[in-house]
Amino acid sequence: MKCSICSKSIETTFLGKMLGTYVKDGKGKLHSICFECQKKFASKEEILKAIK
């Protein structure tokens, strides 16, 4: 799985859960966001603007 902002591969735990989050845009599409990009962009609005 890749980050929607920086296109890096997102790490997973041994149970298969990703170390990041999902953000839903206005159309209802889920975007995966890595932990580093969560630190850079504080709010959901900033994250949605940064998605490619």
N, C-alpha and C positions, 0 to 999 in steps of 0.2 A: 504494500500500500504506500502511496506517495502523498506528500503534503500538497495541498492545492495552491499554496503560496510560493514556496521555495523549491518544490519538486524533489526534495530529498526523500529518501526512503524512511518511513516511520518505523521505529523499533517496536517490537512486541514482547510481552512477557512470556514466560514458559507455558502459560495457559492459552496463549493466542490473543490476549487482549492488547490493544495498541496503547502506546504511551503518548497520548495526545487526546484530542477531542473531535467531535463532529459539530459543524455549524450548519444550520439549515437556512438557505437563502429565501427570498420572497416567493420564488416559484415552487418551493418545497423540496429542492434538491439538496442532498447532504454533501458537505465538503469535509474532508479530513484535514485537520490542522495539527502540525507537530508541536512539541513542547516548546521549542525555541521560538517559533513564530507566535505562540501564545504569550511569551514574555515580551516580545517586541511590540505587539499590538494589544493594548489594554482592554478595549471594549469590542463588542460584537460588531458595531458599525464600522470600526477601523479594519477589522478582519475582513468583512464583506467587501470593502473598497479595495483591499489588497489582493483579493482572489483573482487569479488570471483567467 
